[in-house]
Amino acid sequence: MPWRECYKMDERLRFVGRLLEGEKMAVLCREFDVSRKTGYKLFSRYKDCGLEGLTDRSRRPYRQANRLPFQVESLIVQLRKEHPSWGAPKIREKLRRQHSQITLPAISTVHAVLDRHGLVSRGRHRERYRAEGTQLSAPTRPNALWCADYKGEFMLADRRYCYPLTITDFASRYLLCCDALGTTKESYAFTVFERAFKDFGLPLAIRTDNGVPFASRSAFFGLSKLSVWWLRLGIALERIKPGNPQQNGRHERMHLTLKKEATKPAAKNLLQQQAKFDRFIECYNHERPHQALAMRYPGELYQFSTRPYQGLCDLEYPFHDRAITVTCCGRLCFDGRKINLSQVFAGQTVGIREVSEKIWLVSFMHYDLGFFDSESGRVECAPNPFDAKVSPMCPV
């Protein structure tokens, strides 16, 4: 037999109806499993208001002890309209001077009143970069594309977390490095990649996801200090779409093998875990046959890059009006003014070119970042040169 669905209104009607037919209150209250106080209250509401008295009533209190009187609220709104530039502290002080007899509201209450009436001006915020990914290549030559990512963190025996940073070659599946790091901070990633570049040379492109430190949501086109450095080295950037790890499937499959063979059980500390990673790298590259490579070793296919790492060369902008070095706080010092750019370009040289009267274009390498005028203090983004529908982030 199925359960019979009951509604509060129907039960109340039945309860009151049986009372009107002459049944006793105590008996009905026991049957309906309510107190006699509740039963008498329902019957009283029915006699006073009829059927409407049986509906649920609002639980809102009749009065709010700390509610601001509407007269004071009107004074706050009036003062703001008379003085649009005044904030909550000034308006509160004016109330204190003009109306000493009223109880002064808190500054936060005055601000809440202004906000409720739409009198709070909100500053302009640069729209955050929304990652969409880039075009992805499928090269067949070693060092045409490297893949990099952090394998998921895991806890060591000393209760510290390990964040392995891994780099593989796409075509040969060669595991270039696997470093046991204690953090995902950018400075440590710089060290790992610089050592990889010195040991193996430079790739043509690097594929990553859109997370830190490979990308940044708050900078132009999602660039980070690390990716800016890669562009300076002549390395193209490839990014997978958010939520699509299968686009970096070869690298993720290596992570599965790494997890099974080098992290369970975890080592006592980072040094011992790095020793396990080093043994795994040797086995993975030179001892473990790979089915996707026709049972060959990755080390049998990989060759060192013909592009040696030689550091950064100076940037020149012969077709721009001037070249300016970005300050450590991410600004351009231009004609006595400070123009906000982004900290990811700190220490980099950018080109400035006047494209129309008092409108200037800012370029990094051959990428147009955006425009600013003589009055604004921030660069407005140009169309994304790294759009997935246009081209990968390739500097060459």
C-alpha positions, 0 to 999 in steps of 0.5 A: 500500500503506498504512503498517503501524502498529507498536507498541513492545510488539509489536516487543519481543516479536518481537525477544525471540522471534527471540532465543529461536529462536537468531538472533544479537544483532548481526544483530537489533539492526541489523534493529530499528535499536537498539543492542546495549546496548539489545538486551541490556537488553531480553533481560535484563529478559525473563529476569528479569521475563518479559513485564512486563519488556518494558513501559515503566518509570517515569522517576521517580527512585528518590530526590529529593535535596532532598525534605523528610523525611516526619518534618519534614513531619509536624512542620510539619503538627502545628504548624499544627494546634496553632496554626491562625493561624501562617504559614510563617515562624513555623512555621519558626522554631518548628522551628529552636528545637525541633529544632536538629539538623534541616536547616531547610526554606525558608519557601516549602517550609513554605508548600508543605507547608501548601498540599499538606495543605489548611491554607492559608486563602484570602481571599475575592475579589469575583467578577469581573464577567462581561460579558453585554451589554445590550438594544440599540435601533435608533433612527431619530432622530439623537443617540438613539444614538451608537456608540464604539470604538477602531479597531485600533491600527496603527504609524506611520512613526516606530514609534509606535502609533496608537489611533484613537477614533471616534464615530458617530451610529447613525441618520445614520451621521455620523462625529462624531470620529476622534482619533489617540491614542497610548494607550487610557488613560481620561483621553484618552477623557474629553477626546475625549468632552467635546469631542464633547459640547460640539460636538454636544450629548448623545446619549440613549445610547452603545453600546460593547463591554466593553473598557477604558475603556468598561467595567471587569471589577473594578467593580460591574456592569462600570462604569468611570469613563467610563461613570459619567460618562456616567450622571451626564450622563443618557446610557444605556449599551448594551453589545454581547455579548462576541465579537459585533462585528456588534452594532455593525456600522454602526460596524465597517463605517465602520472598514473604510472608515477603514482603507482610505482613511486608514491605508494608508500610515500617516502619519509621526507622530500630528499628520500622521495626525490631519490625514489623519483630519480630511480623511477625516471631511470626505469621509465626512460631506459628499462620499461618497454612502452606499448605506444612506442612499439615496446621501445624505450623512450630513451631510444627515441629521444634526442637532445634539442638543437636549440641550446639555452643561452639566457635572454637577449635584449628586446628592441623595438625599432618600429616603436616611439620608445622602449620602457622597462616595466618597474618591479610593481608592474608600472610604466613611467611615461611622461611623468605618469605611472601607467598600471600594466602588470607585475608579470612583466616586471623587469621586461622592456615593452614598446610604446607607439602613438597610434592616434592623438594621445592614444598609445599602444603597448607591445611586448615582443611582437604582441600588442597588449593594449592601449592607454590615453594621456588621462587613464592610468591603466592599459586597456586590453587589446584583442587577445592575440592568443585566441584559440581560434586564431593561433597558438601562443607562438613567438616565432 
